[in-house]
């Protein structure tokens, strides 16, 4: 690919123009990466993860051979399965405690009560600490309209459960995380927690946007989601199977991400594939298969001598390390 960039140059551009300020400030972007035969997708993923970790972003990886990435609810479940929910809850609670004016030197260990730790460190009455933190959770988590209703109810329960560390709270936390990751067996188990809706194709996008907001609320600067599309574009003998209809659903989902990018708080989504996505063999399984996505991504007019690292679609090769 004569109009390709060395991956090192593109990563340097991402770090300077996106990861350093734009994403941490709340911005979002969707990128499509086409790699040639010199550059394994695994290497792209590892490089993106290293860069994300360097800049304090949470990295998430989706593999089309293992996850049905054409289904938004499966995408959410796969993302949620990679999120350290207990850790995020601790980060949020520590921030809320500090905002309330409480001194907290370190996060209590699992099974220890935040209320007891804060009351002890600040020489305060436990009931007073409990009341103030419960009110703070209500105002800053439950009433945070940047998150969809069921999601903020779930986060409220996670925070309240961790606050007092009672034995039954761990069971509620497990149920909520099973619901988030698509492992819940019966929705009736969540009725006592006032969560009544399964995460499905109708509401998963709103939950995904809520997830990205929650990650940032926990003090993490943003989220990187890297998606390996290669198995969907060029199906292999192993892994998930993608009919042409499924492939078009995938492209429509990506199109919706582009058009709804303003709802993706502090997030970069990078869709990665081989040259098959440019339909070199005319099989119509790449961008040519779905005009609505192609029109938003494909760079019909481009400089073949000086590739643009800022483009929505970039072509990469390994280059010199």
C-alpha atoms as a printed R data frame, in Angstrom:
    type eleno elety resid chain resno       x       y      z
1   ATOM     1    CA   UNK     A     1   0.000   0.000  0.000
2   ATOM     2    CA   UNK     A     2   1.895   3.059 -1.296
3   ATOM     3    CA   UNK     A     3  -0.339   5.474  0.612
4   ATOM     4    CA   UNK     A     4   0.322   3.802  3.963
5   ATOM     5    CA   UNK     A     5   1.831   5.067  7.194
6   ATOM     6    CA   UNK     A     6   4.331   3.260  9.400
7   ATOM     7    CA   UNK     A     7   2.478   2.269 12.568
8   ATOM     8    CA   UNK     A     8   5.040   4.102 14.696
9   ATOM     9    CA   UNK     A     9   4.228   7.417 12.989
10  ATOM    10    CA   UNK     A    10   0.494   6.943 13.401
11  ATOM    11    CA   UNK     A    11   0.786   5.999 17.065
12  ATOM    12    CA   UNK     A    12   2.911   9.088 17.678
13  ATOM    13    CA   UNK     A    13   0.212  11.218 16.063
14  ATOM    14    CA   UNK     A    14  -2.534   9.563 18.152
15  ATOM    15    CA   UNK     A    15  -0.598  10.180 21.331
16  ATOM    16    CA   UNK     A    16  -0.036  13.849 20.581
17  ATOM    17    CA   UNK     A    17  -3.378  14.794 19.041
18  ATOM    18    CA   UNK     A    18  -5.871  12.463 20.754
19  ATOM    19    CA   UNK     A    19  -4.581  10.683 23.850
20  ATOM    20    CA   UNK     A    20  -2.809  13.631 25.457
21  ATOM    21    CA   UNK     A    21  -5.668  16.159 25.595
22  ATOM    22    CA   UNK     A    22  -8.595  15.525 23.251
23  ATOM    23    CA   UNK     A    23  -9.830  12.221 24.709
24  ATOM    24    CA   UNK     A    24  -9.148  13.123 28.381
25  ATOM    25    CA   UNK     A    25 -11.077  16.379 27.891
26  ATOM    26    CA   UNK     A    26 -14.164  14.370 26.935
27  ATOM    27    CA   UNK     A    27 -13.797  14.162 23.157
28  ATOM    28    CA   UNK     A    28 -14.492  11.031 21.117
29  ATOM    29    CA   UNK     A    29 -13.337   9.646 17.783
30  ATOM    30    CA   UNK     A    30 -13.876   6.644 15.516
31  ATOM    31    CA   UNK     A    31 -10.960   5.359 13.444
32  ATOM    32    CA   UNK     A    32 -10.689   2.598 10.840
33  ATOM    33    CA   UNK     A    33  -7.302   0.946 10.424
34  ATOM    34    CA   UNK     A    34  -6.321  -1.160  7.422
35  ATOM    35    CA   UNK     A    35  -3.151  -3.206  7.921
36  ATOM    36    CA   UNK     A    36  -1.076  -4.916  5.252
37  ATOM    37    CA   UNK     A    37   0.518  -8.350  5.445
38  ATOM    38    CA   UNK     A    38   3.610  -6.981  7.255
39  ATOM    39    CA   UNK     A    39   1.621  -5.880 10.292
40  ATOM    40    CA   UNK     A    40  -0.260  -8.407 12.470
41  ATOM    41    CA   UNK     A    41  -3.459  -7.086 14.028
42  ATOM    42    CA   UNK     A    42  -2.259  -8.387 17.405
43  ATOM    43    CA   UNK     A    43   0.685  -5.990 17.165
44  ATOM    44    CA   UNK     A    44  -1.656  -3.078 16.433
45  ATOM    45    CA   UNK     A    45  -3.777  -4.020 19.426
46  ATOM    46    CA   UNK     A    46  -0.761  -4.300 21.752
47  ATOM    47    CA   UNK     A    47   0.632  -0.982 20.548
48  ATOM    48    CA   UNK     A    48  -2.701   0.764 21.066
49  ATOM    49    CA   UNK     A    49  -2.999  -0.745 24.561
50  ATOM    50    CA   UNK     A    50   0.526   0.374 25.488
51  ATOM    51    CA   UNK     A    51  -0.252   3.893 24.319
52  ATOM    52    CA   UNK     A    52  -3.575   3.909 26.194
53  ATOM    53    CA   UNK     A    53  -1.904   2.765 29.411
54  ATOM    54    CA   UNK     A    54   0.782   5.423 29.045
55  ATOM    55    CA   UNK     A    55  -1.902   8.116 28.882
56  ATOM    56    CA   UNK     A    56  -4.173   6.745 31.610
57  ATOM    57    CA   UNK     A    57  -6.937   5.353 29.386
58  ATOM    58    CA   UNK     A    58  -8.840   2.107 29.983
59  ATOM    59    CA   UNK     A    59  -8.190  -0.355 27.117
60  ATOM    60    CA   UNK     A    60 -10.854  -2.788 25.849
61  ATOM    61    CA   UNK     A    61 -10.433  -5.292 23.019
62  ATOM    62    CA   UNK     A    62 -13.148  -7.041 21.011
63  ATOM    63    CA   UNK     A    63 -12.364  -9.910 18.644
64  ATOM    64    CA   UNK     A    64 -14.934 -10.634 15.941
65  ATOM    65    CA   UNK     A    65 -13.944 -14.298 16.012
66  ATOM    66    CA   UNK     A    66 -15.015 -14.579 19.664
67  ATOM    67    CA   UNK     A    67 -17.708 -11.904 20.053
68  ATOM    68    CA   UNK     A    68 -20.717 -11.306 17.795
69  ATOM    69    CA   UNK     A    69 -19.652  -7.743 17.159
70  ATOM    70    CA   UNK     A    70 -22.603  -7.075 14.850
71  ATOM    71    CA   UNK     A    71 -24.902  -7.190 17.906
72  ATOM    72    CA   UNK     A    72 -24.652  -4.103 20.108
73  ATOM    73    CA   UNK     A    73 -25.798  -5.961 23.230
74  ATOM    74    CA   UNK     A    74 -22.990  -8.500 22.773
75  ATOM    75    CA   UNK     A    75 -20.569  -5.621 22.277
76  ATOM    76    CA   UNK     A    76 -21.692  -4.104 25.567
77  ATOM    77    CA   UNK     A    77 -21.438  -7.426 27.428
78  ATOM    78    CA   UNK     A    78 -17.929  -8.014 26.051
79  ATOM    79    CA   UNK     A    79 -16.863  -4.515 27.085
80  ATOM    80    CA   UNK     A    80 -18.435  -4.898 30.532
81  ATOM    81    CA   UNK     A    81 -16.632  -8.219 31.033
82  ATOM    82    CA   UNK     A    82 -13.290  -6.383 30.769
83  ATOM    83    CA   UNK     A    83 -14.191  -3.625 33.217
84  ATOM    84    CA   UNK     A    84 -12.891  -3.880 36.831
85  ATOM    85    CA   UNK     A    85 -16.218  -2.973 38.433
86  ATOM    86    CA   UNK     A    86 -15.082  -3.256 42.059
87  ATOM    87    CA   UNK     A    87 -12.050  -1.098 41.356
88  ATOM    88    CA   UNK     A    88 -14.127   1.576 39.633
89  ATOM    89    CA   UNK     A    89 -16.576   1.571 42.544
90  ATOM    90    CA   UNK     A    90 -13.681   2.130 44.947
91  ATOM    91    CA   UNK     A    91 -12.372   5.028 42.849
92  ATOM    92    CA   UNK     A    92 -15.812   6.680 42.757
93  ATOM    93    CA   UNK     A    93 -16.369   6.231 46.511
94  ATOM    94    CA   UNK     A    94 -12.955   7.637 47.390
95  ATOM    95    CA   UNK     A    95 -13.651  10.672 45.207
96  ATOM    96    CA   UNK     A    96 -17.095  11.162 46.763
97  ATOM    97    CA   UNK     A    97 -15.604  10.904 50.254
98  ATOM    98    CA   UNK     A    98 -12.949  13.489 49.397
99  ATOM    99    CA   UNK     A    99 -15.569  15.775 47.838
100 ATOM   100    CA   UNK     A   100 -17.549  15.510 51.076
101 ATOM   101    CA   UNK     A   101 -14.470  16.719 52.957
102 ATOM   102    CA   UNK     A   102 -13.495  13.406 54.534
103 ATOM   103    CA   UNK     A   103  -9.876  12.393 54.897
104 ATOM   104    CA   UNK     A   104  -9.192   8.916 53.463
105 ATOM   105    CA   UNK     A   105  -5.558   7.873 53.084
106 ATOM   106    CA   UNK     A   106  -6.216   4.588 51.313
107 ATOM   107    CA   UNK     A   107  -9.053   2.552 49.862
108 ATOM   108    CA   UNK     A   108 -10.378  -0.019 52.388
109 ATOM   109    CA   UNK     A   109  -9.627  -3.634 51.555
110 ATOM   110    CA   UNK     A   110 -12.362  -5.893 50.212
111 ATOM   111    CA   UNK     A   111 -14.755  -6.717 53.027
112 ATOM   112    CA   UNK     A   112 -13.833  -3.625 55.037
113 ATOM   113    CA   UNK     A   113 -16.370  -0.839 55.509
114 ATOM   114    CA   UNK     A   114 -15.783   2.611 54.048
115 ATOM   115    CA   UNK     A   115 -17.928   4.056 56.817
116 ATOM   116    CA   UNK     A   116 -15.773   2.556 59.571
117 ATOM   117    CA   UNK     A   117 -12.516   3.566 57.858
118 ATOM   118    CA   UNK     A   118 -13.619   7.155 57.283
119 ATOM   119    CA   UNK     A   119 -15.129   7.522 60.749
120 ATOM   120    CA   UNK     A   120 -11.919   6.217 62.305
121 ATOM   121    CA   UNK     A   121  -9.558   8.397 60.257
122 ATOM   122    CA   UNK     A   122 -11.600  11.553 60.758
123 ATOM   123    CA   UNK     A   123 -12.675  10.865 64.362
124 ATOM   124    CA   UNK     A   124 -16.340  11.150 63.423
125 ATOM   125    CA   UNK     A   125 -19.562   9.363 64.313
126 ATOM   126    CA   UNK     A   126 -20.315   6.448 61.953
127 ATOM   127    CA   UNK     A   127 -23.991   7.354 61.586
128 ATOM   128    CA   UNK     A   128 -23.101  10.869 60.498
129 ATOM   129    CA   UNK     A   129 -20.568   9.560 57.971
130 ATOM   130    CA   UNK     A   130 -23.133   7.080 56.633
131 ATOM   131    CA   UNK     A   131 -25.832   9.718 56.185
132 ATOM   132    CA   UNK     A   132 -23.562  12.161 54.397
133 ATOM   133    CA   UNK     A   133 -22.121   9.572 52.018
134 ATOM   134    CA   UNK     A   134 -25.525   8.057 51.220
135 ATOM   135    CA   UNK     A   135 -26.790  11.530 50.310
136 ATOM   136    CA   UNK     A   136 -23.659  12.142 48.224
137 ATOM   137    CA   UNK     A   137 -24.198   8.871 46.344
138 ATOM   138    CA   UNK     A   138 -27.816   9.824 45.713
139 ATOM   139    CA   UNK     A   139 -26.900  13.240 44.309
140 ATOM   140    CA   UNK     A   140 -23.740  12.324 42.366
141 ATOM   141    CA   UNK     A   141 -24.564   8.805 41.140
142 ATOM   142    CA   UNK     A   142 -28.301   8.098 41.243
143 ATOM   143    CA   UNK     A   143 -29.226  11.529 39.879
144 ATOM   144    CA   UNK     A   144 -26.465  11.635 37.258
145 ATOM   145    CA   UNK     A   145 -28.601  11.866 34.124
146 ATOM   146    CA   UNK     A   146 -25.582  11.243 31.887
147 ATOM   147    CA   UNK     A   147 -26.266   7.567 32.652
148 ATOM   148    CA   UNK     A   148 -29.386   5.662 31.627
149 ATOM   149    CA   UNK     A   149 -31.763   4.835 34.503
150 ATOM   150    CA   UNK     A   150 -31.077   1.122 35.017
151 ATOM   151    CA   UNK     A   151 -27.330   1.676 34.769
152 ATOM   152    CA   UNK     A   152 -27.256   4.420 37.405
153 ATOM   153    CA   UNK     A   153 -29.469   2.337 39.698
154 ATOM   154    CA   UNK     A   154 -26.951  -0.485 39.332
155 ATOM   155    CA   UNK     A   155 -24.006   1.840 40.056
156 ATOM   156    CA   UNK     A   156 -25.863   3.245 43.076
157 ATOM   157    CA   UNK     A   157 -26.264  -0.278 44.481
158 ATOM   158    CA   UNK     A   158 -22.583  -1.052 43.852
159 ATOM   159    CA   UNK     A   159 -21.554   2.095 45.741
160 ATOM   160    CA   UNK     A   160 -23.973   1.618 48.622
161 ATOM   161    CA   UNK     A   161 -23.047  -2.044 48.928
162 ATOM   162    CA   UNK     A   162 -19.340  -1.265 49.115
163 ATOM   163    CA   UNK     A   163 -19.983   1.545 51.582
164 ATOM   164    CA   UNK     A   164 -21.062  -0.704 54.446
165 ATOM   165    CA   UNK     A   165 -19.581  -4.042 53.253
166 ATOM   166    CA   UNK     A   166 -22.418  -6.138 54.726
167 ATOM   167    CA   UNK     A   167 -22.407  -9.881 53.767
168 ATOM   168    CA   UNK     A   168 -25.531  -9.627 51.598
169 ATOM   169    CA   UNK     A   169 -24.123  -6.719 49.624
170 ATOM   170    CA   UNK     A   170 -21.543  -8.955 47.950
171 ATOM   171    CA   UNK     A   171 -24.344 -11.112 46.558
172 ATOM   172    CA   UNK     A   172 -26.121  -8.049 45.142
173 ATOM   173    CA   UNK     A   173 -22.864  -6.883 43.587
174 ATOM   174    CA   UNK     A   174 -22.402 -10.264 41.907
175 ATOM   175    CA   UNK     A   175 -25.957 -10.159 40.526
176 ATOM   176    CA   UNK     A   176 -25.434  -6.667 39.135
177 ATOM   177    CA   UNK     A   177 -22.160  -7.610 37.475
178 ATOM   178    CA   UNK     A   178 -23.787 -10.725 36.005
179 ATOM   179    CA   UNK     A   179 -26.503  -8.466 34.572
180 ATOM   180    CA   UNK     A   180 -23.928  -6.082 33.119
181 ATOM   181    CA   UNK     A   181 -21.917  -8.861 31.503
182 ATOM   182    CA   UNK     A   182 -24.920 -10.770 30.121
183 ATOM   183    CA   UNK     A   183 -24.586 -13.730 32.486
184 ATOM   184    CA   UNK     A   184 -27.751 -13.133 34.500
185 ATOM   185    CA   UNK     A   185 -29.979 -16.223 34.510
186 ATOM   186    CA   UNK     A   186 -33.302 -14.659 35.536
187 ATOM   187    CA   UNK     A   187 -34.190 -10.968 35.548
188 ATOM   188    CA   UNK     A   188 -36.523 -11.664 38.476
189 ATOM   189    CA   UNK     A   189 -33.429 -11.890 40.689
190 ATOM   190    CA   UNK     A   190 -32.872  -8.161 40.162
191 ATOM   191    CA   UNK     A   191 -36.387  -7.001 40.980
192 ATOM   192    CA   UNK     A   192 -35.547  -6.334 44.654
193 ATOM   193    CA   UNK     A   193 -32.881  -3.941 43.327
194 ATOM   194    CA   UNK     A   194 -35.422  -2.127 41.096
195 ATOM   195    CA   UNK     A   195 -33.718  -3.262 37.880
196 ATOM   196    CA   UNK     A   196 -36.315  -4.736 35.546
197 ATOM   197    CA   UNK     A   197 -34.880  -4.593 32.018
198 ATOM   198    CA   UNK     A   198 -32.409  -6.905 30.384
199 ATOM   199    CA   UNK     A   199 -29.671  -5.224 28.367
200 ATOM   200    CA   UNK     A   200 -30.687  -5.886 24.772
201 ATOM   201    CA   UNK     A   201 -30.312  -4.496 21.265
202 ATOM   202    CA   UNK     A   202 -32.834  -1.753 22.006
203 ATOM   203    CA   UNK     A   203 -31.032  -0.245 24.999
204 ATOM   204    CA   UNK     A   204 -27.421  -1.470 24.811
205 ATOM   205    CA   UNK     A   205 -26.117   1.669 23.090
206 ATOM   206    CA   UNK     A   206 -27.355   3.862 25.953
207 ATOM   207    CA   UNK     A   207 -25.755   1.492 28.459
208 ATOM   208    CA   UNK     A   208 -22.492   1.603 26.518
209 ATOM   209    CA   UNK     A   209 -22.501   5.400 26.607
210 ATOM   210    CA   UNK     A   210 -23.235   5.182 30.347
211 ATOM   211    CA   UNK     A   211 -20.302   2.813 30.802
212 ATOM   212    CA   UNK     A   212 -17.877   5.220 29.146
213 ATOM   213    CA   UNK     A   213 -19.201   8.027 31.361
214 ATOM   214    CA   UNK     A   214 -18.808   5.860 34.496
215 ATOM   215    CA   UNK     A   215 -15.219   4.997 33.627
216 ATOM   216    CA   UNK     A   216 -14.399   8.698 33.384
217 ATOM   217    CA   UNK     A   217 -16.384   9.462 36.544
218 ATOM   218    CA   UNK     A   218 -14.121   6.998 38.359
219 ATOM   219    CA   UNK     A   219 -11.147   9.210 37.524
220 ATOM   220    CA   UNK     A   220  -9.846   7.272 34.517
221 ATOM   221    CA   UNK     A   221  -9.125   9.720 31.703
222 ATOM   222    CA   UNK     A   222 -10.986   7.839 28.979
223 ATOM   223    CA   UNK     A   223 -11.547   4.567 27.150
224 ATOM   224    CA   UNK     A   224  -9.988   2.908 24.114
225 ATOM   225    CA   UNK     A   225 -12.046   0.208 22.380
226 ATOM   226    CA   UNK     A   226 -10.125  -1.719 19.719
227 ATOM   227    CA   UNK     A   227 -12.221  -4.038 17.525
228 ATOM   228    CA   UNK     A   228 -10.670  -6.706 15.305
229 ATOM   229    CA   UNK     A   229 -13.041  -6.973 12.330
230 ATOM   230    CA   UNK     A   230 -10.928  -9.363 10.278
231 ATOM   231    CA   UNK     A   231 -12.995 -12.490 10.967
232 ATOM   232    CA   UNK     A   232 -16.216 -10.698 10.053
233 ATOM   233    CA   UNK     A   233 -14.818  -9.280  6.802
234 ATOM   234    CA   UNK     A   234 -13.027 -12.474  5.803
235 ATOM   235    CA   UNK     A   235 -14.555 -15.392  7.761
236 ATOM   236    CA   UNK     A   236 -12.207 -18.093  8.987
237 ATOM   237    CA   UNK     A   237 -12.941 -21.752  9.652
238 ATOM   238    CA   UNK     A   238 -12.901 -21.102 13.397
239 ATOM   239    CA   UNK     A   239 -14.766 -18.499 15.394
240 ATOM   240    CA   UNK     A   240 -18.076 -16.720 14.947
241 ATOM   241    CA   UNK     A   241 -19.784 -16.944 11.562
242 ATOM   242    CA   UNK     A   242 -20.962 -13.799  9.785
243 ATOM   243    CA   UNK     A   243 -23.525 -14.011  7.030
244 ATOM   244    CA   UNK     A   244 -23.804 -11.090  4.638
245 ATOM   245    CA   UNK     A   245 -26.795  -9.883  6.653
246 ATOM   246    CA   UNK     A   246 -24.757 -10.002  9.868
247 ATOM   247    CA   UNK     A   247 -21.941  -8.120  8.166
248 ATOM   248    CA   UNK     A   248 -24.313  -5.367  7.094
249 ATOM   249    CA   UNK     A   249 -25.636  -5.173 10.668
250 ATOM   250    CA   UNK     A   250 -22.052  -4.698 11.817
251 ATOM   251    CA   UNK     A   251 -21.450  -1.901  9.331
252 ATOM   252    CA   UNK     A   252 -24.701  -0.218 10.335
253 ATOM   253    CA   UNK     A   253 -23.671  -0.375 13.989
254 ATOM   254    CA   UNK     A   254 -20.335   1.263 13.135
255 ATOM   255    CA   UNK     A   255 -22.174   3.883 11.086
256 ATOM   256    CA   UNK     A   256 -24.318   4.666 14.115
257 ATOM   257    CA   UNK     A   257 -21.198   5.048 16.262
258 ATOM   258    CA   UNK     A   258 -19.869   7.612 13.787
259 ATOM   259    CA   UNK     A   259 -23.116   9.571 13.631
260 ATOM   260    CA   UNK     A   260 -23.567   9.387 17.401
261 ATOM   261    CA   UNK     A   261 -19.960  10.127 18.321
262 ATOM   262    CA   UNK     A   262 -21.025  13.037 20.548
263 ATOM   263    CA   UNK     A   263 -22.559  10.510 22.970
264 ATOM   264    CA   UNK     A   264 -19.285   8.630 23.428
265 ATOM   265    CA   UNK     A   265 -17.658  10.507 26.289
266 ATOM   266    CA   UNK     A   266 -13.841  10.419 26.353
267 ATOM   267    CA   UNK     A   267 -13.727   7.414 24.033
268 ATOM   268    CA   UNK     A   268 -11.810   6.275 20.981
269 ATOM   269    CA   UNK     A   269 -13.063   3.308 18.968
270 ATOM   270    CA   UNK     A   270 -10.558   1.774 16.551
271 ATOM   271    CA   UNK     A   271 -11.886  -0.778 14.053
272 ATOM   272    CA   UNK     A   272  -9.049  -2.871 12.604
273 ATOM   273    CA   UNK     A   273  -9.021  -5.109  9.536
274 ATOM   274    CA   UNK     A   274  -6.815  -6.354  6.739
275 ATOM   275    CA   UNK     A   275  -6.873  -5.069  3.174
276 ATOM   276    CA   UNK     A   276  -9.959  -7.245  2.516
277 ATOM   277    CA   UNK     A   277 -12.019  -4.402  3.950
278 ATOM   278    CA   UNK     A   278 -11.165  -2.380  0.843
279 ATOM   279    CA   UNK     A   279 -12.643  -5.129 -1.382
280 ATOM   280    CA   UNK     A   280  -9.524  -5.823 -3.472
281 ATOM   281    CA   UNK     A   281 -11.053  -9.110 -4.686
282 ATOM   282    CA   UNK     A   282 -14.497  -7.675 -5.425
283 ATOM   283    CA   UNK     A   283 -16.302  -9.990 -2.994
284 ATOM   284    CA   UNK     A   284 -18.282  -7.071 -1.596
285 ATOM   285    CA   UNK     A   285 -17.647  -7.912  2.069
286 ATOM   286    CA   UNK     A   286 -15.681  -4.756  2.797
287 ATOM   287    CA   UNK     A   287 -16.729  -1.119  2.804
288 ATOM   288    CA   UNK     A   288 -18.168  -1.442 -0.695
289 ATOM   289    CA   UNK     A   289 -20.900  -3.648  0.780
290 ATOM   290    CA   UNK     A   290 -22.487  -0.795  2.729
291 ATOM   291    CA   UNK     A   291 -22.595   2.599  1.085
292 ATOM   292    CA   UNK     A   292 -23.763   4.491  4.192
293 ATOM   293    CA   UNK     A   293 -20.590   3.514  6.079
294 ATOM   294    CA   UNK     A   294 -18.326   3.848  3.047
295 ATOM   295    CA   UNK     A   295 -19.453   7.427  2.471
296 ATOM   296    CA   UNK     A   296 -18.477   8.343  6.035
297 ATOM   297    CA   UNK     A   297 -15.136   6.566  6.083
298 ATOM   298    CA   UNK     A   298 -13.584   6.075  2.660
299 ATOM   299    CA   UNK     A   299 -11.085   8.676  1.464
300 ATOM   300    CA   UNK     A   300 -11.732   8.754 -2.267
301 ATOM   301    CA   UNK     A   301  -9.529  11.836 -2.672
302 ATOM   302    CA   UNK     A   302  -6.179  11.447 -0.927
303 ATOM   303    CA   UNK     A   303  -2.505  12.172 -1.353
304 ATOM   304    CA   UNK     A   304  -0.754   8.915 -2.191
305 ATOM   305    CA   UNK     A   305   2.643  10.460 -1.457
306 ATOM   306    CA   UNK     A   306   1.803  11.923  1.964
307 ATOM   307    CA   UNK     A   307  -0.713   9.796  3.914
308 ATOM   308    CA   UNK     A   308  -2.917  11.721  6.327
309 ATOM   309    CA   UNK     A   309  -2.641  10.398  9.919
310 ATOM   310    CA   UNK     A   310  -5.722  12.408 10.880
311 ATOM   311    CA   UNK     A   311  -8.015  10.591  8.457
312 ATOM   312    CA   UNK     A   312 -10.928   8.474  9.645
313 ATOM   313    CA   UNK     A   313  -9.467   5.626  7.603
314 ATOM   314    CA   UNK     A   314  -5.718   5.021  7.724
315 ATOM   315    CA   UNK     A   315  -3.577   2.367  6.077
316 ATOM   316    CA   UNK     A   316  -0.675   1.064  8.140
317 ATOM   317    CA   UNK     A   317   2.390  -1.054  7.601
318 ATOM   318    CA   UNK     A   318   5.036  -2.212 10.047
319 ATOM   319    CA   UNK     A   319   7.857   0.092  9.021
320 ATOM   320    CA   UNK     A   320  11.075   0.509 10.986
321 ATOM   321    CA   UNK     A   321  10.767  -0.075 14.713
